[in-house]
Amino acid sequence: MDGHQNIFEMSLDRGAANHVALSPISFLKRAAAVYPEKAAVVHGRSYSYREFAARCRRLASALTRRGIGAGDCVAVLAPNVPALLEAHYGVPMAGAILNALNVRLDPAAIAFILEHGEAKAVIVDRELAPVMSEALSRIERAPLVIDIDDPLTEAQGGQRAERIGELDYEAFLEEGDPEFDWALPEDEWSGIALNYTSGTTGNPKGVVYHHRGAYLNAVGNSITLGLDRHGVYLWTLPMFHCNGWTFTWAVTAACGTHVCLRRVEPALVFELIAQNSVTHMCGAPIVLNLLAHAPAEAKRPLPNEVLIATGGAAPPSAVIENMEAQGFKVLHMYGLTESYGPATVCAWQVAWDGLDVTAKVGKMARQGVSLLTLETATVRDPETLAEVPHDGETLGELMLRGNTVMKGYLKNPSATEKAFAGGLFHTGDLGVIHPDGYIEVKDRSKDIIISGGENVSSLEVEEVLYRFPKVLEAAVVAKADEKWGETPCAFVTLKSGVSATPEEIVAYCREHLAGFKVPRTIVFGDLPKTSTGKIQKYTLRDRANAL
């Protein structure tokens, strides 16, 4: 074997002809070339793929002419409107990084993100202008500000506030060239998007996505949901959630149609499904709950079966039964911001079709198996990294490995190193592996509450409670909620000789937290502790759910 050379590596080099960076922006180029007149986006009016591509090119060109390009961040604060969808293509076409902001955040959180991500431009929907104006007043830098004036604002339950930008979004597009000669990134490892997650600390962590991961997760989602050119996708999932779980790109990859929606109102959802023959949707369990329990006058017969993918805890059996009776097909997935959204799917087995609803829900409650484009989803002992037995009982930490795991946390190398210890991404979620290989999450990271699809850090809420002058000790846990899935429940010990009402504490929290982070339940009394003085949160969780 001495001197043996691998003949399959000789004179077979990587070059321009046989190696191209993977990027989801290439999906739009293909869709516009193959189906130029097909409906790409529907929002009051219909935009063809030819128009959609031209608008995205104009955006990229206009940003470039303003000096925004590689290494720059463009933040967008908007509901699910065409401008936000266009930013998913136009911003990376300019070489820049897209930061889609959570519309439920308060000004302080938005200000932190704008500073941390060093946003060079901010595009904001007029309905959200007041919160953005307050956020901008808190930062030193002065980014370019552009207003989105959506004509359907009032029709879809919103209200336009005063303009705060230098110019209007449509006027900004007019600055750009519809034939702008954009290029794929030289390196598919280049950043494409920045998303923030609360994690377990007060300040959110910036999660950086690369072009390769976005491309692959979009393809994986498209295949998993069976999207094709006949697919019509209704935007009931916020585009700011992991870039819409990468369906912002997946729908275009399939050459399907995006139907935009500013807010999830049951009557409007049913109307748009009927008008557009919607085939696919995504959303947190609260979306399913809203549709299942919508008043009769809001509901309309479905024109066809609608596949709705949901994440987090599986919806109650009654909700699933109701949704199926209406013509929806429910698919359960699992993921995190750090995994570009969906990482696993409860892949349905034909053998489960004959099960009753309760048994079906039991199967559906499992987070399942890895998405096609994820290399590994496993449950490991957090100390030894050995995989747990496939017995459905032995707890371990859910860990992921693959191309659809984030680049890392922006400006936080220590957190990145910790998250990737041992060559796996540590989710912080505890779970088991069943004998059939399906994963089931048993307990989330103890400091995270998922309310209406939003992550709430219990530590952040506790920090606010501890600042209240009358509070001695505080602990916040998740309390199960029919509508929101979970809500924050605060257990509070008051200082000696003082009194306070739940309403007083809630009012204080509202002054310092976004609305969805405010505790819905306040319980006064001593906190249970271990022998070392550590608060027993597992006991409090049991108490909260017994209330």
C-alpha positions as a Python dict, from the first residue, in 0.01 Angstrom:
ca = {
    (1, 'M'): (0, 0, 0),
    (2, 'D'): (305, 226, 15),
    (3, 'G'): (272, 520, -216),
    (4, 'H'): (-88, 440, -301),
    (5, 'Q'): (-287, 738, -418),
    (6, 'N'): (-661, 776, -416),
    (7, 'I'): (-743, 795, -785),
    (8, 'F'): (-1079, 953, -705),
    (9, 'E'): (-906, 1258, -563),
    (10, 'M'): (-654, 1305, -846),
    (11, 'S'): (-714, 1597, -1084),
    (12, 'L'): (-1073, 1618, -964),
    (13, 'D'): (-1066, 1955, -800),
    (14, 'R'): (-1347, 2177, -684),
    (15, 'G'): (-1406, 2467, -921),
    (16, 'A'): (-1655, 2723, -1049),
    (17, 'A'): (-1822, 2470, -1277),
    (18, 'N'): (-1889, 2206, -1011),
    (19, 'H'): (-1919, 2389, -679),
    (20, 'V'): (-2162, 2668, -598),
    (21, 'A'): (-2248, 2809, -259),
    (22, 'L'): (-2584, 2690, -131),
    (23, 'S'): (-2813, 2982, -61),
    (24, 'P'): (-3193, 3010, -40),
    (25, 'I'): (-3192, 3327, -247),
    (26, 'S'): (-3124, 3100, -547),
    (27, 'F'): (-3477, 2961, -502),
    (28, 'L'): (-3627, 3291, -613),
    (29, 'K'): (-3409, 3310, -923),
    (30, 'R'): (-3531, 2967, -1032),
    (31, 'A'): (-3898, 3026, -948),
    (32, 'A'): (-3902, 3353, -1141),
    (33, 'A'): (-3739, 3186, -1441),
    (34, 'V'): (-3962, 2877, -1446),
    (35, 'Y'): (-4297, 3026, -1337),
    (36, 'P'): (-4267, 3401, -1404),
    (37, 'E'): (-4643, 3465, -1417),
    (38, 'K'): (-4742, 3235, -1132),
    (39, 'A'): (-4877, 3397, -815),
    (40, 'A'): (-4588, 3428, -570),
    (41, 'V'): (-4738, 3654, -303),
    (42, 'V'): (-5099, 3741, -220),
    (43, 'H'): (-5182, 4038, 1),
    (44, 'G'): (-5487, 4227, -120),
    (45, 'R'): (-5341, 4197, -466),
    (46, 'S'): (-5139, 3918, -624),
    (47, 'Y'): (-4770, 3951, -711),
    (48, 'S'): (-4627, 3721, -977),
    (49, 'Y'): (-4288, 3561, -934),
    (50, 'R'): (-4158, 3803, -1199),
    (51, 'E'): (-4280, 4100, -990),
    (52, 'F'): (-4166, 3947, -662),
    (53, 'A'): (-3813, 3890, -793),
    (54, 'A'): (-3794, 4243, -937),
    (55, 'R'): (-3904, 4395, -605),
    (56, 'C'): (-3642, 4194, -415),
    (57, 'R'): (-3376, 4303, -663),
    (58, 'R'): (-3484, 4666, -620),
    (59, 'L'): (-3450, 4630, -243),
    (60, 'A'): (-3101, 4481, -276),
    (61, 'S'): (-2998, 4753, -519),
    (62, 'A'): (-3137, 5035, -304),
    (63, 'L'): (-2956, 4904, 3),
    (64, 'T'): (-2633, 4875, -194),
    (65, 'R'): (-2663, 5234, -319),
    (66, 'R'): (-2697, 5344, 44),
    (67, 'G'): (-2368, 5173, 125),
    (68, 'I'): (-2523, 4871, 298),
    (69, 'G'): (-2365, 4537, 213),
    (70, 'A'): (-2143, 4257, 343),
    (71, 'G'): (-2123, 4248, 721),
    (72, 'D'): (-2405, 4497, 769),
    (73, 'C'): (-2731, 4425, 948),
    (74, 'V'): (-3078, 4530, 832),
    (75, 'A'): (-3352, 4506, 1096),
    (76, 'V'): (-3721, 4474, 1007),
    (77, 'L'): (-4008, 4524, 1254),
    (78, 'A'): (-4327, 4421, 1079),
    (79, 'P'): (-4609, 4170, 1083),
    (80, 'N'): (-4639, 3916, 800),
    (81, 'V'): (-4650, 4163, 510),
    (82, 'P'): (-4486, 4138, 165),
    (83, 'A'): (-4207, 4380, 263),
    (84, 'L'): (-4083, 4143, 534),
    (85, 'L'): (-4095, 3851, 293),
    (86, 'E'): (-3906, 4054, 32),
    (87, 'A'): (-3640, 4137, 291),
    (88, 'H'): (-3563, 3764, 320),
    (89, 'Y'): (-3430, 3784, -35),
    (90, 'G'): (-3338, 4146, -97),
    (91, 'V'): (-3124, 4188, 216),
    (92, 'P'): (-2899, 3883, 151),
    (93, 'M'): (-2891, 3970, -221),
    (94, 'A'): (-2711, 4285, -106),
    (95, 'G'): (-2474, 4069, 99),
    (96, 'A'): (-2623, 4195, 425),
    (97, 'I'): (-2770, 4014, 727),
    (98, 'L'): (-3145, 4016, 796),
    (99, 'N'): (-3265, 4069, 1154),
    (100, 'A'): (-3643, 4010, 1166),
    (101, 'L'): (-3758, 4157, 1497),
    (102, 'N'): (-4024, 4012, 1724),
    (103, 'V'): (-4325, 4245, 1705),
    (104, 'R'): (-4417, 4168, 2066),
    (105, 'L'): (-4097, 4304, 2218),
    (106, 'D'): (-4087, 4622, 2424),
    (107, 'P'): (-3872, 4925, 2325),
    (108, 'A'): (-3591, 4836, 2567),
    (109, 'A'): (-3549, 4488, 2418),
    (110, 'I'): (-3561, 4621, 2062),
    (111, 'A'): (-3304, 4889, 2148),
    (112, 'F'): (-3071, 4624, 2289),
    (113, 'I'): (-3103, 4416, 1972),
    (114, 'L'): (-3046, 4711, 1740),
    (115, 'E'): (-2730, 4802, 1932),
    (116, 'H'): (-2605, 4446, 1967),
    (117, 'G'): (-2664, 4360, 1601),
    (118, 'E'): (-2531, 4700, 1489),
    (119, 'A'): (-2825, 4759, 1256),
    (120, 'K'): (-2739, 4995, 969),
    (121, 'A'): (-3098, 5018, 848),
    (122, 'V'): (-3438, 4967, 1008),
    (123, 'I'): (-3754, 4894, 811),
    (124, 'V'): (-4067, 4936, 1024),
    (125, 'D'): (-4440, 4891, 967),
    (126, 'R'): (-4633, 5206, 1054),
    (127, 'E'): (-4851, 5021, 1306),
    (128, 'L'): (-4535, 4949, 1505),
    (129, 'A'): (-4376, 5292, 1459),
    (130, 'P'): (-4440, 5408, 1820),
    (131, 'V'): (-4248, 5120, 1979),
    (132, 'M'): (-3967, 5155, 1723),
    (133, 'S'): (-3951, 5531, 1779),
    (134, 'E'): (-3906, 5474, 2152),
    (135, 'A'): (-3640, 5208, 2085),
    (136, 'L'): (-3446, 5437, 1850),
    (137, 'S'): (-3445, 5712, 2113),
    (138, 'R'): (-3254, 5475, 2342),
    (139, 'I'): (-2961, 5400, 2108),
    (140, 'E'): (-2662, 5608, 2005),
    (141, 'R'): (-2634, 5503, 1644),
    (142, 'A'): (-2868, 5651, 1386),
    (143, 'P'): (-2965, 5388, 1130),
    (144, 'L'): (-3148, 5457, 807),
    (145, 'V'): (-3522, 5426, 891),
    (146, 'I'): (-3777, 5323, 627),
    (147, 'D'): (-4157, 5311, 677),
    (148, 'I'): (-4383, 5032, 551),
    (149, 'D'): (-4725, 5175, 466),
    (150, 'D'): (-4935, 4862, 426),
    (151, 'P'): (-5274, 4941, 264),
    (152, 'L'): (-5436, 4644, 443),
    (153, 'T'): (-5344, 4766, 791),
    (154, 'E'): (-5694, 4874, 892),
    (155, 'A'): (-5868, 4595, 699),
    (156, 'Q'): (-5674, 4337, 901),
    (157, 'G'): (-5731, 4497, 1239),
    (158, 'G'): (-5438, 4740, 1265),
    (159, 'Q'): (-5393, 5115, 1283),
    (160, 'R'): (-5130, 5324, 1108),
    (161, 'A'): (-4930, 5558, 1329),
    (162, 'E'): (-4726, 5862, 1224),
    (163, 'R'): (-4431, 5802, 995),
    (164, 'I'): (-4089, 5799, 1161),
    (165, 'G'): (-3870, 5707, 865),
    (166, 'E'): (-3658, 5896, 620),
    (167, 'L'): (-3875, 5766, 336),
    (168, 'D'): (-4148, 5517, 246),
    (169, 'Y'): (-4064, 5155, 157),
    (170, 'E'): (-4217, 5181, -191),
    (171, 'A'): (-4023, 5502, -256),
    (172, 'F'): (-3709, 5324, -136),
    (173, 'L'): (-3768, 5043, -385),
    (174, 'E'): (-3792, 5303, -661),
    (175, 'E'): (-3429, 5392, -586),
    (176, 'G'): (-3327, 5039, -682),
    (177, 'D'): (-3266, 4859, -1010),
    (178, 'P'): (-3510, 4572, -1092),
    (179, 'E'): (-3226, 4412, -1292),
    (180, 'F'): (-2973, 4442, -1009),
    (181, 'D'): (-2694, 4191, -1071),
    (182, 'W'): (-2680, 4019, -733),
    (183, 'A'): (-2442, 3732, -662),
    (184, 'L'): (-2439, 3427, -439),
    (185, 'P'): (-2208, 3452, -138),
    (186, 'E'): (-1851, 3345, -200),
    (187, 'D'): (-1879, 3124, 107),
    (188, 'E'): (-2203, 2946, 201),
    (189, 'W'): (-2088, 2972, 565),
    (190, 'S'): (-2149, 3349, 539),
    (191, 'G'): (-2422, 3486, 762),
    (192, 'I'): (-2771, 3532, 619),
    (193, 'A'): (-2986, 3608, 923),
    (194, 'L'): (-2970, 3712, 1287),
    (195, 'N'): (-3242, 3599, 1528),
    (196, 'Y'): (-3267, 3658, 1899),
    (197, 'T'): (-3371, 3419, 2170),
    (198, 'S'): (-3423, 3493, 2537),
    (199, 'G'): (-3237, 3185, 2651),
    (200, 'T'): (-3207, 3175, 3028),
    (201, 'T'): (-3077, 3526, 3087),
    (202, 'G'): (-3232, 3868, 3081),
    (203, 'N'): (-3057, 3987, 2765),
    (204, 'P'): (-3139, 3787, 2453),
    (205, 'K'): (-2869, 3600, 2262),
    (206, 'G'): (-2813, 3668, 1894),
    (207, 'V'): (-2828, 3349, 1688),
    (208, 'V'): (-2646, 3368, 1355),
    (209, 'Y'): (-2765, 3161, 1056),
    (210, 'H'): (-2558, 3086, 746),
    (211, 'H'): (-2672, 3050, 385),
    (212, 'R'): (-2604, 2676, 376),
    (213, 'G'): (-2816, 2603, 683),
    (214, 'A'): (-3104, 2820, 561),
    (215, 'Y'): (-3098, 2648, 221),
    (216, 'L'): (-3095, 2299, 368),
    (217, 'N'): (-3360, 2357, 634),
    (218, 'A'): (-3588, 2512, 374),
    (219, 'V'): (-3546, 2208, 151),
    (220, 'G'): (-3604, 1976, 448),
    (221, 'N'): (-3922, 2161, 544),
    (222, 'S'): (-4048, 2165, 188),
    (223, 'I'): (-4009, 1788, 157),
    (224, 'T'): (-4145, 1717, 507),
    (225, 'L'): (-4466, 1913, 444),
    (226, 'G'): (-4503, 1796, 86),
    (227, 'L'): (-4490, 2143, -64),
    (228, 'D'): (-4492, 2175, -443),
    (229, 'R'): (-4590, 2431, -709),
    (230, 'H'): (-4956, 2375, -625),
    (231, 'G'): (-4894, 2460, -259),
    (232, 'V'): (-5055, 2770, -110),
    (233, 'Y'): (-4906, 2868, 225),
    (234, 'L'): (-5092, 3095, 467),
    (235, 'W'): (-4867, 3298, 697),
    (236, 'T'): (-5019, 3221, 1039),
    (237, 'L'): (-4666, 3171, 1175),
    (238, 'P'): (-4470, 3493, 1238),
    (239, 'M'): (-4192, 3545, 987),
    (240, 'F'): (-3976, 3671, 1274),
    (241, 'H'): (-3981, 3324, 1436),
    (242, 'C'): (-3664, 3162, 1300),
    (243, 'N'): (-3734, 3336, 968),
    (244, 'G'): (-4076, 3175, 966),
    (245, 'W'): (-3912, 2836, 1043),
    (246, 'T'): (-3739, 2898, 705),
    (247, 'F'): (-4072, 2866, 519),
    (248, 'T'): (-4001, 3217, 388),
    (249, 'W'): (-3760, 3031, 160),
    (250, 'A'): (-3919, 2682, 155),
    (251, 'V'): (-4241, 2796, -14),
    (252, 'T'): (-4042, 2970, -286),
    (253, 'A'): (-3820, 2663, -329),
    (254, 'A'): (-4136, 2467, -409),
    (255, 'C'): (-4258, 2750, -637),
    (256, 'G'): (-4568, 2775, -419),
    (257, 'T'): (-4773, 3080, -322),
    (258, 'H'): (-4729, 3291, -6),
    (259, 'V'): (-5051, 3435, 139),
    (260, 'C'): (-4964, 3713, 384),
    (261, 'L'): (-5157, 3788, 701),
    (262, 'R'): (-5095, 4070, 949),
    (263, 'R'): (-5253, 3899, 1251),
    (264, 'V'): (-5420, 3569, 1328),
    (265, 'E'): (-5791, 3634, 1353),
    (266, 'P'): (-6003, 3318, 1305),
    (267, 'A'): (-6259, 3477, 1073),
    (268, 'L'): (-5985, 3620, 851),
    (269, 'V'): (-5792, 3292, 852),
    (270, 'F'): (-6095, 3093, 737),
    (271, 'E'): (-6175, 3360, 477),
    (272, 'L'): (-5824, 3353, 330),
    (273, 'I'): (-5819, 2972, 328),
    (274, 'A'): (-6144, 2969, 130),
    (275, 'Q'): (-6043, 3251, -108),
    (276, 'N'): (-5698, 3112, -190),
    (277, 'S'): (-5748, 2735, -150),
    (278, 'V'): (-5475, 2731, 113),
    (279, 'T'): (-5300, 2393, 149),
    (280, 'H'): (-5040, 2456, 422),
    (281, 'M'): (-5001, 2653, 744),
    (282, 'C'): (-4777, 2657, 1051),
    (283, 'G'): (-4825, 2790, 1400),
    (284, 'A'): (-4787, 2748, 1773),
    (285, 'P'): (-5055, 2535, 1946),
    (286, 'I'): (-5242, 2856, 2031),
    (287, 'V'): (-5323, 2898, 1660),
    (288, 'L'): (-5486, 2556, 1650),
    (289, 'N'): (-5673, 2639, 1968),
    (290, 'L'): (-5805, 2964, 1821),
    (291, 'L'): (-5927, 2790, 1507),
    (292, 'A'): (-6076, 2494, 1693),
    (293, 'H'): (-6273, 2718, 1930),
    (294, 'A'): (-6363, 2992, 1684),
    (295, 'P'): (-6728, 3099, 1692),
    (296, 'A'): (-6949, 2930, 1434),
    (297, 'E'): (-7002, 3255, 1243),
    (298, 'A'): (-6624, 3286, 1191),
    (299, 'K'): (-6581, 2940, 1042),
    (300, 'R'): (-6610, 2847, 676),
    (301, 'P'): (-6590, 2503, 512),
    (302, 'L'): (-6239, 2421, 392),
    (303, 'P'): (-6203, 2391, 14),
    (304, 'N'): (-5949, 2111, 59),
    (305, 'E'): (-5741, 1941, 328),
    (306, 'V'): (-5508, 2186, 501),
    (307, 'L'): (-5187, 2059, 659),
    (308, 'I'): (-5098, 2260, 969),
    (309, 'A'): (-4760, 2205, 1133),
    (310, 'T'): (-4725, 2295, 1498),
    (311, 'G'): (-4440, 2300, 1748),
    (312, 'G'): (-4395, 2293, 2124),
    (313, 'A'): (-4629, 2087, 2336),
    (314, 'A'): (-4879, 1879, 2140),
    (315, 'P'): (-5230, 2029, 2137),
    (316, 'P'): (-5495, 1864, 2359),
    (317, 'S'): (-5679, 1569, 2207),
    (318, 'A'): (-6006, 1766, 2189),
    (319, 'V'): (-5837, 2035, 1978),
    (320, 'I'): (-5684, 1780, 1740),
    (321, 'E'): (-6018, 1598, 1706),
    (322, 'N'): (-6190, 1929, 1632),
    (323, 'M'): (-5928, 2033, 1376),
    (324, 'E'): (-5942, 1698, 1196),
    (325, 'A'): (-6321, 1713, 1186),
    (326, 'Q'): (-6292, 2051, 1010),
    (327, 'G'): (-6053, 1914, 747),
    (328, 'F'): (-5715, 2008, 895),
    (329, 'K'): (-5429, 1759, 919),
    (330, 'V'): (-5201, 1824, 1217),
    (331, 'L'): (-4824, 1760, 1204),
    (332, 'H'): (-4611, 1792, 1518),
    (333, 'M'): (-4253, 1926, 1492),
    (334, 'Y'): (-3982, 2039, 1732),
    (335, 'G'): (-3706, 2293, 1705),
    (336, 'L'): (-3532, 2596, 1846),
    (337, 'T'): (-3403, 2927, 1722),
    (338, 'E'): (-3057, 2768, 1721),
    (339, 'S'): (-3172, 2497, 1476),
    (340, 'Y'): (-3337, 2727, 1217),
    (341, 'G'): (-3676, 2622, 1355),
    (342, 'P'): (-3787, 2261, 1290),
    (343, 'A'): (-3523, 2001, 1370),
    (344, 'T'): (-3742, 1695, 1427),
    (345, 'V'): (-4079, 1577, 1308),
    (346, 'C'): (-4322, 1320, 1441),
    (347, 'A'): (-4311, 1122, 1117),
    (348, 'W'): (-4650, 953, 1095),
    (349, 'Q'): (-4672, 576, 1065),
    (350, 'V'): (-4954, 410, 870),
    (351, 'A'): (-5003, 171, 1161),
    (352, 'W'): (-5120, 465, 1373),
    (353, 'D'): (-5412, 554, 1144),
    (354, 'G'): (-5649, 316, 1317),
    (355, 'L'): (-5581, 443, 1668),
    (356, 'D'): (-5841, 638, 1860),
    (357, 'V'): (-5785, 1011, 1911),
    (358, 'T'): (-5632, 971, 2258),
    (359, 'A'): (-5380, 715, 2134),
    (360, 'K'): (-5302, 928, 1827),
    (361, 'V'): (-5230, 1227, 2048),
    (362, 'G'): (-5000, 1009, 2258),
    (363, 'K'): (-4799, 934, 1945),
    (364, 'M'): (-4819, 1293, 1824),
    (365, 'A'): (-4693, 1427, 2158),
    (366, 'R'): (-4353, 1285, 2071),
    (367, 'Q'): (-4104, 1511, 1898),
    (368, 'G'): (-4011, 1225, 1668),
    (369, 'V'): (-3710, 1184, 1446),
    (370, 'S'): (-3463, 1420, 1283),
    (371, 'L'): (-3559, 1620, 978),
    (372, 'L'): (-3410, 1489, 654),
    (373, 'T'): (-3150, 1767, 652),
    (374, 'L'): (-3035, 1726, 1014),
    (375, 'E'): (-2757, 1475, 1072),
    (376, 'T'): (-2834, 1378, 1431),
    (377, 'A'): (-3110, 1423, 1687),
    (378, 'T'): (-3036, 1222, 1996),
    (379, 'V'): (-3080, 1209, 2372),
    (380, 'R'): (-2753, 1185, 2563),
    (381, 'D'): (-2630, 1175, 2918),
    (382, 'P'): (-2519, 1539, 2964),
    (383, 'E'): (-2206, 1432, 3153),
    (384, 'T'): (-2080, 1129, 2956),
    (385, 'L'): (-2249, 1215, 2623),
    (386, 'A'): (-2351, 849, 2597),
    (387, 'E'): (-2687, 793, 2428),
    (388, 'V'): (-2961, 690, 2671),
    (389, 'P'): (-3127, 346, 2636),
    (390, 'H'): (-3423, 333, 2398),
    (391, 'D'): (-3663, 248, 2678),
    (392, 'G'): (-3890, 553, 2684),
    (393, 'E'): (-3793, 611, 3049),
    (394, 'T'): (-3428, 709, 3086),
    (395, 'L'): (-3395, 1086, 3085),
    (396, 'G'): (-3117, 1268, 2909),
    (397, 'E'): (-3056, 1594, 2724),
    (398, 'L'): (-3178, 1636, 2367),
    (399, 'M'): (-2879, 1716, 2147),
    (400, 'L'): (-2845, 1798, 1778),
    (401, 'R'): (-2569, 1788, 1517),
    (402, 'G'): (-2576, 1895, 1156),
    (403, 'N'): (-2568, 2168, 894),
    (404, 'T'): (-2891, 2320, 1024),
    (405, 'V'): (-2744, 2412, 1360),
    (406, 'M'): (-2655, 2781, 1400),
    (407, 'K'): (-2313, 2930, 1335),
    (408, 'G'): (-2314, 3040, 1698),
    (409, 'Y'): (-2410, 3328, 1927),
    (410, 'L'): (-2315, 3677, 1810),
    (411, 'K'): (-2033, 3834, 2017),
    (412, 'N'): (-2063, 3553, 2273),
    (413, 'P'): (-1790, 3292, 2212),
    (414, 'S'): (-1815, 3145, 2563),
    (415, 'A'): (-2188, 3072, 2520),
    (416, 'T'): (-2119, 2924, 2176),
    (417, 'E'): (-1844, 2700, 2312),
    (418, 'K'): (-2069, 2582, 2596),
    (419, 'A'): (-2359, 2511, 2360),
    (420, 'F'): (-2135, 2303, 2129),
    (421, 'A'): (-1948, 2107, 2398),
    (422, 'G'): (-1852, 1757, 2284),
    (423, 'G'): (-1935, 1825, 1920),
    (424, 'L'): (-2311, 1842, 1975),
    (425, 'F'): (-2556, 2127, 2025),
    (426, 'H'): (-2700, 2106, 2375),
    (427, 'T'): (-3067, 2211, 2362),
    (428, 'G'): (-3118, 2213, 2739),
    (429, 'D'): (-3435, 2009, 2691),
    (430, 'L'): (-3474, 1678, 2873),
    (431, 'G'): (-3623, 1380, 2697),
    (432, 'V'): (-3633, 1007, 2635),
    (433, 'I'): (-3595, 779, 2335),
    (434, 'H'): (-3872, 527, 2281),
    (435, 'P'): (-3804, 171, 2157),
    (436, 'D'): (-3905, 275, 1804),
    (437, 'G'): (-3637, 549, 1806),
    (438, 'Y'): (-3879, 839, 1845),
    (439, 'I'): (-3771, 1115, 2083),
    (440, 'E'): (-4009, 1264, 2338),
    (441, 'V'): (-3928, 1582, 2529),
    (442, 'K'): (-4029, 1546, 2893),
    (443, 'D'): (-3922, 1879, 3037),
    (444, 'R'): (-3796, 2201, 2888),
    (445, 'S'): (-3507, 2402, 3015),
    (446, 'K'): (-3626, 2499, 3358),
    (447, 'D'): (-3587, 2869, 3307),
    (448, 'I'): (-3791, 2894, 2987),
    (449, 'I'): (-4167, 2939, 2961),
    (450, 'I'): (-4325, 2914, 2616),
    (451, 'S'): (-4634, 3133, 2604),
    (452, 'G'): (-4823, 3162, 2277),
    (453, 'G'): (-4513, 3050, 2089),
    (454, 'E'): (-4295, 3314, 2258),
    (455, 'N'): (-4001, 3230, 2485),
    (456, 'V'): (-4016, 3392, 2828),
    (457, 'S'): (-3712, 3380, 3054),
    (458, 'S'): (-3821, 3315, 3412),
    (459, 'L'): (-3495, 3473, 3528),
    (460, 'E'): (-3580, 3796, 3348),
    (461, 'V'): (-3922, 3810, 3513),
    (462, 'E'): (-3770, 3725, 3852),
    (463, 'E'): (-3519, 4008, 3813),
    (464, 'V'): (-3806, 4256, 3773),
    (465, 'L'): (-3996, 4109, 4070),
    (466, 'Y'): (-3689, 4139, 4290),
    (467, 'R'): (-3670, 4510, 4205),
    (468, 'F'): (-4019, 4563, 4347),
    (469, 'P'): (-3955, 4726, 4689),
    (470, 'K'): (-4190, 4497, 4883),
    (471, 'V'): (-4061, 4164, 4744),
    (472, 'L'): (-3819, 3953, 4947),
    (473, 'E'): (-3800, 3645, 4728),
    (474, 'A'): (-3954, 3545, 4396),
    (475, 'A'): (-3961, 3245, 4167),
    (476, 'V'): (-4135, 3216, 3831),
    (477, 'V'): (-4247, 2892, 3666),
    (478, 'A'): (-4470, 2784, 3381),
    (479, 'K'): (-4840, 2732, 3446),
    (480, 'A'): (-5038, 2533, 3191),
    (481, 'D'): (-5289, 2747, 3004),
    (482, 'E'): (-5560, 2632, 2762),
    (483, 'K'): (-5522, 2934, 2535),
    (484, 'W'): (-5151, 3021, 2553),
    (485, 'G'): (-5002, 2678, 2625),
    (486, 'E'): (-4814, 2820, 2923),
    (487, 'T'): (-4817, 3148, 3115),
    (488, 'P'): (-4576, 3282, 3380),
    (489, 'C'): (-4680, 3209, 3738),
    (490, 'A'): (-4496, 3402, 4011),
    (491, 'F'): (-4449, 3278, 4366),
    (492, 'V'): (-4364, 3571, 4589),
    (493, 'T'): (-4248, 3614, 4949),
    (494, 'L'): (-4304, 3967, 5077),
    (495, 'K'): (-4076, 4151, 5315),
    (496, 'S'): (-4176, 4148, 5680),
    (497, 'G'): (-4436, 4402, 5785),
    (498, 'V'): (-4553, 4498, 5434),
    (499, 'S'): (-4848, 4401, 5222),
    (500, 'A'): (-4917, 4399, 4849),
    (501, 'T'): (-5190, 4285, 4614),
    (502, 'P'): (-5145, 4071, 4302),
    (503, 'E'): (-5275, 4363, 4096),
    (504, 'E'): (-5004, 4590, 4238),
    (505, 'I'): (-4730, 4348, 4142),
    (506, 'V'): (-4875, 4284, 3794),
    (507, 'A'): (-4895, 4660, 3732),
    (508, 'Y'): (-4528, 4698, 3828),
    (509, 'C'): (-4430, 4415, 3594),
    (510, 'R'): (-4622, 4576, 3307),
    (511, 'E'): (-4405, 4886, 3348),
    (512, 'H'): (-4086, 4686, 3299),
    (513, 'L'): (-4174, 4388, 3079),
    (514, 'A'): (-4336, 4312, 2746),
    (515, 'G'): (-4700, 4216, 2795),
    (516, 'F'): (-4654, 3846, 2719),
    (517, 'K'): (-4384, 3822, 2989),
    (518, 'V'): (-4604, 3958, 3270),
    (519, 'P'): (-4715, 3691, 3524),
    (520, 'R'): (-5080, 3599, 3491),
    (521, 'T'): (-5086, 3444, 3839),
    (522, 'I'): (-4934, 3573, 4166),
    (523, 'V'): (-4911, 3342, 4468),
    (524, 'F'): (-4792, 3477, 4805),
    (525, 'G'): (-4611, 3266, 5064),
    (526, 'D'): (-4279, 3108, 5163),
    (527, 'L'): (-4080, 2937, 4888),
    (528, 'P'): (-3981, 2568, 4924),
    (529, 'K'): (-3604, 2519, 4939),
    (530, 'T'): (-3344, 2245, 4941),
    (531, 'S'): (-3107, 2194, 5230),
    (532, 'T'): (-2860, 2418, 5053),
    (533, 'G'): (-3113, 2699, 5019),
    (534, 'K'): (-3194, 2650, 4651),
    (535, 'I'): (-3556, 2715, 4553),
    (536, 'Q'): (-3734, 2393, 4452),
    (537, 'K'): (-3886, 2498, 4122),
    (538, 'Y'): (-4016, 2150, 4046),
    (539, 'T'): (-4235, 2178, 4358),
    (540, 'L'): (-4359, 2517, 4244),
    (541, 'R'): (-4445, 2381, 3900),
    (542, 'D'): (-4664, 2119, 4062),
    (543, 'R'): (-4829, 2386, 4277),
    (544, 'A'): (-4885, 2615, 3979),
    (545, 'N'): (-5058, 2346, 3777),
    (546, 'A'): (-5273, 2245, 4075),
    (547, 'L'): (-5417, 2598, 4105),
}
